[in-house]
């Protein structure tokens, strides 16, 4: 049993939160019993009554193929203010950076085919820093400049400045938004996105996002400073806790004796409500910085229906694995008694290769109809493999819409490694080259001007695939750490992965798994294939924040001759950023 829960039981056996919701998570409602269920009504198109996708289904249409995407003519508008705050998600106060004073941040909702506009205001003060927001998993077809990556698709948004992003919901399902400026999202700049679309599976209610995140009591800048420093004993960092929808308890006896941070025990857990006989859709997301999560609900079976933005043929499981950035949609049937209650668990697994934690288990509670909402569950955990952190089986993941990848027009071999550079710092490398961005000259802007080769700046790690129609990536991981690998602008085929070296086999060759994040095992391999039909410059990187800070990233350039001119607002963002750094030298100390 986790120390925080042991302490709760020892001191009275009741789950009574000692920290107010406002102190714990700001204005966020995630994890409260009165949190809204989804879908909710949106302006101009009441969801779920509206279904603007018409006769399209999961089986007869490919969301990643633009002609199959409905054009609803509707724009969903959101307004985000990014600013500093102090919160205590587990009872330990720490400095944070939040959107609209919420952790996790506000949700974005839209229908498949809608356009989404988000105006982001950078109000980060004392000290000031730049920001940008990435809309994870969105293809950004014909809008690559709104991908939200500082140094690749845009300059950072300068303090006091704003930028309005506009892009289409080309796929449907569950995803998230997060800062893409240094490791800033570790400070709290994260939130969920729900895109409603066809489903072949009936359920009674949509519980909405269940966000899992390792949590650190130190500010992100301090952790990044350690990651790029020369005291190698501080690497890798250990998370202090694990959260479900931004909440968990923490044993204050685990706080270092010299710490000045305020710690309140039994801060409060996330809680969910089930009615017997109903079925519920849960949208699971790993929005953390490092750790691989295993999610379960005691004595309940989950039916998996989607991975990332790809609907799959359903299968049943007791435990779902999520690397950083991955999403899995499941349906759970509420079959237990009216007064029952059960632990919900998110467990960080695998030890050092997978991300270490001082408190690896996050807990929440599911309460049935008339259960006492302050009672402590007595349920028994599912069998969870805590020794490894590999993906759930590839054979189980079969997309509803079948696609045969075919033979690639180009094959790229990539070797991932870890080395100590001449300065005595650890750095991550791809084909023996680390990545370092240039915030002042976004690569996409250069490419749109016809500058597609960078011999004087090899640290940009640009791989130009020109007019190739498909690329197969054979990735060999020579490091003793896992890498949840993410590609912007695409879903990729996962042809195979495992320990050692690839033997040429393909799993589900006629319809392999497709997703935008997949875990590459420590001292292992992964084989991905991409149909390169989306012009742009797309980051291809490890989604562990500290690995990205250490340079584990490259940029995939596709059909640069087909790029459209960069909008003026992107150029203005760069001008404002340049004006800011002219009078405020410095900035991020890591590579991204």
C-alpha positions in Angstrom: 0.0 0.0 0.0 1.3 3.5 -0.9 2.7 5.5 2.1 0.2 8.3 1.6 -2.8 5.9 1.9 -1.1 4.0 4.8 -0.9 7.4 6.6 -4.5 8.1 5.9 -5.7 4.8 7.3 -3.5 5.1 10.3 -4.8 8.5 11.2 -8.5 7.6 11.1 -9.3 5.5 8.0 -11.2 8.2 6.1 -10.4 9.9 2.8 -11.0 13.5 3.9 -9.0 16.1 1.8 -7.0 18.5 4.0 -6.1 20.9 1.1 -8.8 22.9 -0.7 -9.4 22.2 -4.3 -8.2 25.8 -5.1 -4.9 25.3 -3.2 -4.4 21.9 -4.7 -5.2 22.6 -8.4 -6.1 26.2 -8.8 -9.4 26.6 -10.7 -9.3 23.1 -12.2 -12.2 20.8 -11.6 -10.4 17.6 -12.7 -10.8 14.7 -10.2 -13.8 16.2 -8.4 -17.0 14.2 -8.1 -18.9 17.1 -9.5 -16.7 17.4 -12.6 -18.8 17.6 -15.8 -19.3 14.5 -17.9 -18.7 14.6 -21.6 -19.7 15.3 -24.3 -21.0 18.7 -23.4 -23.0 21.1 -25.5 -20.9 23.3 -27.7 -22.0 26.5 -29.5 -23.7 26.0 -32.9 -23.6 22.2 -32.7 -25.0 20.4 -29.7 -22.9 17.4 -29.0 -23.7 14.5 -29.0 -26.9 15.2 -30.9 -24.9 16.5 -33.8 -22.9 14.1 -35.9 -21.5 16.2 -38.8 -19.4 13.3 -40.0 -22.5 11.9 -41.7 -22.2 8.3 -42.9 -18.5 8.1 -42.1 -17.6 5.3 -39.6 -14.4 4.0 -38.0 -14.3 1.2 -40.6 -15.0 3.1 -43.8 -13.0 6.3 -43.5 -9.4 7.2 -42.7 -9.1 10.3 -40.6 -5.5 10.7 -41.6 -6.6 11.1 -45.3 -7.8 14.7 -45.8 -10.5 13.9 -48.4 -12.2 11.7 -45.8 -12.3 14.5 -43.2 -15.7 16.4 -42.9 -15.7 20.1 -43.2 -18.2 21.4 -40.7 -17.7 25.1 -41.2 -17.6 25.6 -37.5 -14.7 27.1 -35.5 -14.3 26.4 -31.7 -12.5 29.4 -30.0 -10.5 29.3 -26.8 -8.5 31.8 -24.9 -5.4 30.7 -22.9 -3.4 32.8 -20.5 -0.1 31.3 -19.4 1.1 32.6 -16.0 3.0 31.6 -12.8 1.2 30.2 -9.8 1.7 28.2 -6.6 -0.1 24.9 -6.2 0.0 21.8 -4.1 -1.3 18.8 -6.1 -0.1 16.3 -3.5 0.0 18.7 -0.5 3.5 20.0 -1.2 3.5 23.6 -2.4 5.6 24.4 -5.4 6.0 27.0 -8.0 4.1 26.2 -11.2 3.2 27.7 -14.6 -0.5 27.2 -15.4 -3.0 28.0 -18.2 -6.1 29.9 -17.0 -5.0 29.2 -13.4 -5.7 25.5 -13.7 -3.7 22.3 -13.3 -4.3 20.2 -15.3 -5.4 22.9 -17.7 -8.8 23.5 -19.5 -10.1 21.0 -22.0 -10.6 21.7 -25.7 -13.6 20.1 -27.3 -14.6 19.9 -31.0 -16.2 17.7 -33.6 -14.2 15.9 -36.2 -13.8 18.4 -39.0 -14.2 21.5 -36.9 -11.6 24.2 -36.9 -10.0 25.1 -33.6 -8.7 28.6 -32.7 -6.7 29.1 -29.5 -5.3 32.5 -28.6 -2.3 32.1 -26.2 -1.2 35.0 -24.0 2.2 34.8 -22.5 1.9 36.4 -19.0 4.8 34.5 -17.4 6.5 37.0 -15.0 9.1 37.0 -12.3 11.1 35.7 -14.1 9.8 36.1 -17.6 10.3 33.4 -20.2 9.0 32.5 -23.7 6.4 29.8 -24.4 4.6 28.0 -27.2 1.8 25.4 -27.2 1.9 22.1 -29.2 -1.3 20.4 -30.1 -0.2 16.8 -29.7 -1.2 14.4 -32.5 -2.8 17.0 -34.8 -1.6 16.5 -38.4 -1.5 20.2 -39.1 -2.1 19.5 -42.9 -1.5 22.9 -44.7 -1.0 24.6 -41.3 2.5 23.3 -40.2 3.4 26.7 -38.8 0.8 26.1 -36.0 2.4 22.9 -34.7 3.6 25.0 -31.8 7.3 23.9 -31.5 9.7 26.6 -30.6 12.6 26.7 -33.0 11.0 24.4 -35.6 7.6 25.8 -36.6 7.7 29.2 -34.8 9.7 31.5 -32.6 8.6 31.4 -28.9 5.8 33.8 -27.9 7.6 36.6 -26.1 6.5 37.7 -22.6 3.6 40.1 -22.9 2.8 38.9 -26.5 0.1 36.7 -27.9 -0.4 34.3 -30.8 -3.6 32.8 -32.2 -3.3 29.2 -33.4 -5.8 27.9 -36.0 -5.9 24.3 -37.2 -8.4 21.6 -38.2 -9.5 18.6 -36.2 -8.5 16.1 -38.9 -8.7 13.1 -36.6 -10.9 12.2 -33.7 -10.4 10.7 -30.2 -8.3 11.8 -27.3 -5.2 13.9 -27.0 -3.6 16.8 -25.2 -1.9 20.1 -25.5 1.3 21.1 -23.8 4.1 23.7 -23.8 6.9 23.0 -26.3 9.5 25.4 -24.9 12.4 23.8 -23.0 10.8 21.4 -20.4 8.2 24.0 -19.5 5.2 21.6 -19.6 6.6 19.9 -16.5 5.6 23.1 -14.6 2.0 22.4 -15.4 1.3 23.7 -18.9 -0.8 20.7 -20.0 -4.4 19.9 -20.7 -6.7 17.5 -22.6 -8.3 17.6 -26.0 -11.5 15.7 -27.0 -12.4 15.4 -30.6 -15.8 13.7 -31.1 -16.3 11.4 -34.0 -17.8 8.1 -35.0 -17.7 5.1 -32.7 -18.6 1.5 -33.2 -18.9 0.9 -29.4 -21.9 1.8 -27.2 -21.4 3.3 -23.8 -23.7 5.3 -21.4 -21.4 8.1 -20.3 -18.1 9.7 -21.2 -16.1 10.2 -18.0 -13.7 12.3 -20.0 -9.9 12.7 -19.5 -8.0 10.7 -16.9 -4.6 12.3 -17.0 -1.6 10.5 -15.4 1.6 12.4 -14.6 4.7 11.9 -12.6 5.3 14.9 -10.4 8.3 16.8 -9.2 8.6 19.1 -6.2 11.5 21.1 -7.7 10.8 23.7 -10.4 11.5 22.4 -13.9 14.4 24.9 -14.5 16.3 23.4 -11.6 15.8 19.9 -13.0 16.9 21.0 -16.5 20.0 22.7 -14.9 20.9 19.3 -13.4 20.3 17.5 -16.7 22.7 19.8 -18.6 25.2 20.1 -15.7 28.4 18.1 -15.1 27.4 16.5 -11.8 26.4 13.2 -13.4 25.2 11.8 -10.1 22.0 13.9 -10.4 21.1 12.1 -13.7 18.4 10.8 -14.2 16.1 12.7 -11.9 13.6 10.9 -9.7 10.0 12.1 -9.6 8.7 12.8 -6.1 5.2 11.5 -6.7 2.6 10.3 -9.3 -0.8 12.0 -9.9 -4.2 11.1 -11.4 -6.0 14.2 -12.7 -3.5 16.3 -10.8 -4.1 14.8 -7.4 -2.6 12.4 -4.9 -1.4 12.3 -1.3 2.2 12.5 -0.1 3.9 11.3 3.1 5.4 14.5 4.5 8.0 12.5 6.2 9.6 12.0 2.8 10.3 15.7 2.4 14.1 16.4 2.9 14.9 17.9 6.3 16.4 21.0 4.8 13.4 21.7 2.6 11.4 24.9 3.1 8.4 23.7 1.1 5.1 23.5 3.0 3.7 20.0 3.1 0.2 19.1 4.1 -0.6 15.3 4.5 -3.7 13.7 3.0 -4.1 16.5 0.4 -6.9 14.7 -1.4 -7.4 12.1 -4.2 -9.3 12.2 -7.4 -12.7 10.6 -7.2 -15.1 9.2 -9.8 -18.7 8.0 -9.7 -20.2 4.9 -11.4 -23.8 3.7 -11.5 -24.3 -0.1 -11.4 -25.2 -1.4 -14.8 -23.9 1.5 -16.8 -20.8 1.6 -19.1 -18.3 4.4 -19.2 -15.7 5.7 -21.6 -12.4 6.7 -20.0 -9.9 8.7 -21.9 -6.5 7.8 -20.5 -3.5 10.0 -21.1 0.1 10.0 -19.9 0.9 13.7 -19.6 4.0 13.3 -17.5 7.6 14.1 -18.0 9.4 10.7 -17.8 7.7 7.6 -16.3 5.9 4.8 -18.0 2.4 4.2 -16.4 0.3 1.1 -15.9 -3.3 2.0 -15.3 -5.9 -0.3 -13.7 -9.2 -0.3 -11.7 -9.3 -3.0 -9.1 -11.6 -5.9 -10.0 -12.7 -4.2 -13.3 -11.9 -5.2 -16.9 -11.3 -2.5 -19.5 -12.2 -2.8 -23.2 -9.6 -0.9 -25.3 -11.2 0.9 -28.3 -8.6 3.4 -29.4 -4.9 4.2 -29.1 -3.7 7.7 -29.7 -6.0 9.0 -32.5 -6.6 5.5 -34.1 -9.8 3.5 -33.4 -8.8 -0.2 -33.0 -10.7 -3.5 -32.9 -11.7 -3.9 -29.2 -9.9 -6.2 -26.8 -10.1 -6.7 -23.1 -7.4 -6.1 -20.5 -7.0 -5.5 -16.8 -4.0 -3.2 -17.2 -3.2 -0.5 -19.8 0.4 0.7 -20.4 1.0 4.3 -21.4 4.4 5.9 -22.2 4.7 9.7 -22.1 2.4 11.2 -24.7 0.4 8.0 -25.4 -3.4 7.9 -25.1 -5.7 4.9 -24.7 -9.5 5.0 -24.8 -11.3 2.3 -22.9 -14.8 1.3 -21.9 -15.5 0.0 -18.4 -18.8 -1.8 -17.4 -19.9 -1.0 -13.9 -20.9 -4.4 -12.7 -20.3 -4.2 -8.9 -22.7 -3.5 -6.0 -24.4 -0.3 -5.3 -22.3 0.5 -2.2 -19.0 -0.7 -3.5 -15.9 1.4 -4.0 -12.5 0.5 -5.6 -9.0 1.8 -6.0 -8.0 3.3 -9.3 -4.2 2.9 -9.8 -1.5 4.5 -11.9 1.8 2.8 -11.3 5.2 4.1 -12.5 7.1 0.9 -13.5 10.4 -0.6 -14.4 12.9 1.4 -12.3 15.8 3.3 -13.7 15.4 2.4 -17.5 11.8 3.6 -17.3 11.9 6.6 -14.9 12.4 6.3 -11.2 10.0 7.7 -8.5 10.0 8.1 -4.7 6.3 7.4 -4.7 5.4 5.4 -7.9 1.7 4.7 -7.2 -1.0 7.2 -7.7 -4.4 6.4 -6.3 -7.9 7.6 -7.0 -11.3 6.0 -6.1 -14.4 4.9 -8.0 -17.6 5.1 -5.9 -20.7 3.2 -6.9 -24.2 4.7 -6.4 -24.6 4.9 -2.6 -21.0 4.3 -1.5 -19.6 6.4 1.3 -17.4 8.9 -0.5 -15.0 9.3 2.4 -14.5 5.6 3.0 -11.2 3.8 2.2 -11.5 1.0 -0.4 -10.5 -2.5 0.5 -10.2 -3.7 -3.0 -7.3 -5.9 -4.4 -5.0 -4.7 -7.2 -4.8 -6.4 -10.5 -1.5 -8.2 -11.3 0.8 -5.4 -12.5 4.2 -6.0 -14.0 6.3 -3.4 -12.2 9.7 -4.7 -13.5 9.4 -3.7 -17.2 8.0 -0.8 -19.2 7.5 -2.2 -22.7 4.4 -1.5 -24.8 1.2 -3.5 -24.6 1.4 -6.3 -27.2 1.5 -5.2 -30.8 -0.6 -8.2 -31.9 -3.5 -6.8 -29.8 -3.6 -3.5 -31.7 -5.5 -3.8 -35.0 -6.8 -0.6 -36.5 -10.5 -0.5 -37.5 -9.7 1.1 -40.8 -7.1 -1.2 -42.5 -4.1 0.1 -44.3 -1.2 -1.9 -45.9 2.0 0.0 -45.5 3.7 -1.4 -48.7 7.4 -1.1 -49.5 9.1 2.2 -48.6 10.7 4.5 -51.1 13.5 5.2 -48.6 14.9 3.4 -45.6 16.5 5.4 -42.8 18.6 3.8 -40.1 18.9 5.7 -36.8 21.1 4.8 -33.8 20.3 6.4 -30.4 23.1 6.7 -27.9 24.2 8.5 -24.8 27.6 10.1 -24.4 29.6 12.5 -22.2 30.7 15.5 -24.3 33.9 17.5 -24.0 32.2 19.8 -21.4 31.6 16.8 -19.1 27.8 16.8 -19.8 25.6 13.9 -20.7 24.1 14.4 -24.2 21.7 12.2 -26.2 22.6 11.6 -29.9 21.0 10.3 -33.0 23.5 8.9 -35.5 26.2 10.4 -33.2 24.7 13.9 -33.5 22.9 15.8 -30.6 20.1 18.3 -31.3 20.1 21.9 -30.4 17.4 24.3 -31.6 17.7 27.9 -32.7 14.7 29.8 -31.3 15.4 32.8 -33.5 15.3 31.1 -36.9 12.6 28.4 -37.1 13.5 25.6 -39.5 10.1 25.7 -41.2 10.6 29.4 -42.0 14.0 28.7 -43.6 12.6 25.8 -45.6 9.7 27.9 -46.9 12.3 30.3 -48.3 14.1 27.4 -50.1 16.8 27.0 -47.5 16.7 23.2 -47.0 20.3 22.3 -46.1 22.2 23.4 -43.0 25.9 22.3 -43.2 26.9 25.1 -40.9 24.4 24.1 -38.3 24.4 20.3 -38.0 22.9 20.4 -34.5 19.5 21.2 -36.1 19.4 17.5 -37.0 17.4 18.0 -40.2 16.8 14.9 -42.5 15.4 16.1 -45.8 13.4 13.3 -47.5 12.5 15.5 -50.5 9.8 14.0 -52.7 10.0 10.4 -51.3 6.5 8.9 -50.9 7.3 6.8 -47.8 10.1 6.4 -45.3 10.9 3.4 -43.1 12.8 4.2 -39.9 14.8 1.4 -38.4 15.8 2.7 -34.9 18.4 1.0 -32.8 18.5 2.1 -29.1 22.0 1.6 -27.7 21.1 3.2 -24.3 19.9 1.5 -21.1 16.7 3.7 -21.1 13.4 3.5 -22.8 12.2 6.2 -25.2 8.5 7.0 -26.0 9.1 8.1 -29.5 6.8 10.8 -31.0 6.4 12.0 -34.6 4.7 15.3 -35.3 2.4 15.7 -38.3 1.7 12.0 -38.8 0.5 8.7 -37.5 3.2 6.1 -38.2 3.0 2.4 -38.8 4.6 0.4 -36.0 6.0 -2.6 -37.9 7.9 -4.2 -35.1 9.7 -3.5 -31.8 11.5 -5.4 -29.1 14.9 -6.2 -27.5 18.1 -6.5 -29.5 18.1 -6.0 -33.2 15.4 -6.2 -35.8 15.2 -9.5 -37.7 13.1 -8.2 -40.5 9.7 -9.4 -39.3 6.5 -7.3 -39.4 3.7 -7.6 -36.9 0.2 -7.7 -38.5 1.8 -7.0 -41.9 -1.5 -6.3 -43.7 -2.8 -3.9 -41.0 -0.1 -2.9 -38.5 -0.6 -0.7 -35.5 -0.7 3.1 -36.2 -0.1 5.8 -33.6 2.0 8.9 -33.0 3.9 7.7 -29.9 5.5 4.3 -29.3 7.9 3.1 -26.7 11.4 2.0 -27.9 12.8 -0.5 -25.3 16.1 0.0 -23.6 18.8 -1.7 -25.6 16.2 -2.5 -28.2 14.8 -1.5 -31.5 11.7 -0.2 -33.2 10.7 -0.1 -36.9 8.3 2.7 -38.0 7.0 3.6 -41.5 5.5 6.9 -42.6 3.6 7.8 -45.8 5.2 11.2 -46.4 2.3 13.1 -47.8 2.2 16.1 -45.4 4.7 18.8 -46.4 6.5 20.4 -43.4 9.3 20.1 -40.9 8.2 17.7 -38.3 10.0 16.9 -35.0 10.8 13.2 -34.4 11.9 12.8 -30.8 11.8 11.1 -27.4 8.9 12.5 -25.4 10.7 12.2 -22.1 11.3 15.8 -21.2 14.8 15.3 -19.8 15.9 13.3 -22.9 14.6 16.0 -25.2 16.4 18.6 -23.1 19.5 16.5 -23.6 19.2 16.6 -27.4 17.3 13.4 -28.4 15.4 14.8 -31.3 15.6 15.3 -35.1 13.5 17.0 -37.7 11.9 15.2 -40.6 11.6 17.5 -43.7 8.9 16.5 -46.2 8.4 17.9 -49.6 9.8 21.4 -48.9 9.0 22.5 -52.4 5.3 22.2 -51.7 5.4 24.5 -48.6 3.2 27.5 -48.6 4.4 31.0 -47.4 4.6 31.4 -43.7 1.7 33.7 -42.4 2.6 37.2 -41.2 1.6 36.5 -37.6 4.4 33.9 -37.4 6.9 36.5 -38.7 5.6 39.0 -36.1 6.0 36.4 -33.4 9.7 36.2 -34.3 10.1 39.9 -34.4 8.6 40.3 -30.9 10.8 37.4 -29.7 13.9 39.1 -31.1 13.0 42.4 -29.6 12.6 40.6 -26.2 15.9 38.8 -26.3 17.8 41.9 -27.4 17.1 43.4 -24.0 16.8 40.1 -22.0 19.8 37.9 -23.0 19.8 34.3 -21.9 16.9 32.0 -22.1 16.7 28.2 -21.9 19.8 26.3 -21.1 18.9 23.0 -22.7 18.6 22.0 -26.3 14.9 22.4 -27.1 
